């Protein structure tokens, strides 16, 4: 860990936030803007835990032969992930030298990170409703197999996937990302909360109060600017997803001590 990162982490731990006072911080695709890390890597999850994040978000999609892998973009090396078998990707490397993680291996690795950090599991959209539901089913099965139900929270842009996750695992919180549904609509569908871009919440500021009244959680993404972090805190966000979790934790402590 670099000296500057050690200082940030020390400050964050020296002045801990009181539970419920301010939002919890989620590392977007893990804490990847650090030495030896990369987006959606095992190391990025470890670094998020070291930084003191509440959770580490990661992106999951299914290959043509139904293997769940971690990767954000639809294509890698010019190949569409969901249209090709896993064999096409198994030797491809992330920028930090790790292979593209298979979900099973990733979850096994996270079990050994003893910090209680949450797995913020984003299930990416697939080409058809049937594939969205199959990916949801396989995702839930994997979480259950690895006994990580109570460390997992699902998020998704796809409504079919979201409904299937809620049906299959009602005990796991599921948040919706797409931004077009009101808090009341989400509540009626069984979602635990909304997980919207901060611009969506700026355009619909009444949704903060509506979600609170309905008992829904509120996450905003992807917030790196300290001024916008402060704005979202003042509006009442419960979670903030960011690329810079150490900086965000420091910003939250500054806000708390103002």
Secondary structure, DSSP 8 states (H G I E B T S, - for coil): --HHHHHHHHHHHHT---TTTS-EEEETTSS-SSTT--TT-HHHHHHHHHHT-SEEEEEEEE-TTS-EEE-SSSEETTEEGGGS-GGGTTT-B-TTS-B--BHHHHHHHHTT-TT--EEEEEE---SSHHHHHHHHHHHHHHHHHTT-GGGEEEEES-HHHHHHHHHH-TTS-EEE-SS-S-HHHHHHHT-SEEEEEHHHHHHTTHHHHHHHHHT-EEEEE----HHHHHHHHHHT-SEEEES-HHHHHHHHHHHHH-
